């Protein structure tokens, strides 16, 4: 008997659907989508087999109740339900996990649970619709089996259900850094049926059962966001005024690029001990995975700023000192002569010349937020920073906003163009913290240059480099262009000529 009517139309429709799915599989490179299309092809093919198996008795002489016919139909329907479960899992992966929740990390456990539910539903459907058996009996039998297995696998099931609860509540997710009540810190690398896998900073892995994670006290460093705060304690001698220590600590924190400005660092006195004052510095950063780097960067900066300020960390020890001269005043910054030794601009000066220059300088304390120099203002002085942190701002257009181009701290200097050539200020400098600076006027440097005019030539190289670097920030010059400017001999000769004219040097 020839095939005709509805079966032919359905088979033709199945053929068209398979062709479309094959074309999509051929031209799609996305692996999850290709898996979904492959499952879809299999489901359509099995659906066609179900149709053929159903109509076999009409196309042959085999009776519908014959064992072969009945077995063929049952096998086809079993395959159809299993194929439906498979395509449902693939569709959930593409449409649900990668589509609706594409921006979130979905735990593998939740995917496995949903996949298991699809196959359980398919199993009950096979029993009820294919073999036409009552599902209640299966449920009763499975209930007895479940009780027996429950007693045998009590701990394992506790871990499984705890894992389900953890995935529903989301106290932590894959990729989060957490700390357990045992003190262990690690990154969550996997949450499966039974346990949570954590990787420590030493690249070791701990497997913690989900039942233990459900009852543990957990600190999540990535919730509600990746920002967190930590504290550093510093011991300082009683002789150093607290305002100086707090200023140095705050400047050290702000000098670190990874430390947040909002909220800003908070320095404060923590306690008065027997032989020192304990200071505490609280800062905010992001990404707990880089915590050791954050601590290292901050402590290095604290060491540098305290060193430049002449503040030494105190130790719980007792020493006997016999002084022949007057004891150093701990309220003062590093001696100006020592400070000038570390300034690059004055490396060409002899020791006696630095001492002569230092003898005429006075220390100046400046509060936070003060504008030391203004861009475009007249001036003939240079400033050397002994303590604190300052910000250099430049307005590249007359009506444009000021832009930050640099931060300067202890040992840095600014205003060299005005000191050496009398040029107007090329930038505005503002204190970010309480600072200590020294002001060097033309009258301080003029006797030294007139006594040894060749010093002017040694100043030109560094002066040219700093001036062109500032211009490059505004013009967007690349490194190659900047190198060519630095090597421009005409520019250097012009700068040397301006210095000689400003100080009236004979050559």
Buried (B, 14 or more C-beta within 10 A) or exposed (E): EEEEEEBEEBBEEBEEBBEBBEEBBEEEEEEBBBBBBBBBBBBBBBBBBBBBBBBBBEEEEBEEEBEEBBEBBBBBBBBBBBBBBBBBBBBBBBEBBBEEEEEEBBBBBBBBBBBEEBBEBBBBBBBEEBEEEEBEEBEEEBEEEEEEEEEEEEEBBBBBEBBBBBBEEEBBBBEBBBBBEEEBBBBBEBBBBBBBBBBEEEEEEBEBBBBBBBEBEBBBBBBEEBBBEBEBEBBBBEEBEBEBBBBBBBBBBBBBEEBBEEEBBBBEEBEEEEEBBBBBBBBBBBBBBBBEEBBEBBBEBBEBBBBBBBBEEBEEEEEEEEEEEEEEEBEBBBEBBBBBBBBEBBEBBEEEBBEBBBEEBEEEBBEBEEEBBBBEEEBBBBBBBBBBBBBBBBBBEEEEEBBEBBBBBBBBBBBBBBBBBBBBBBBBBBBBBBBBBBBBBBEBBBBBBEEBBEBBBBBBEBBBEBBBBBBBBBEEBEEEEBEEBBEEEEBBEEBBBBBBEBBEBEE
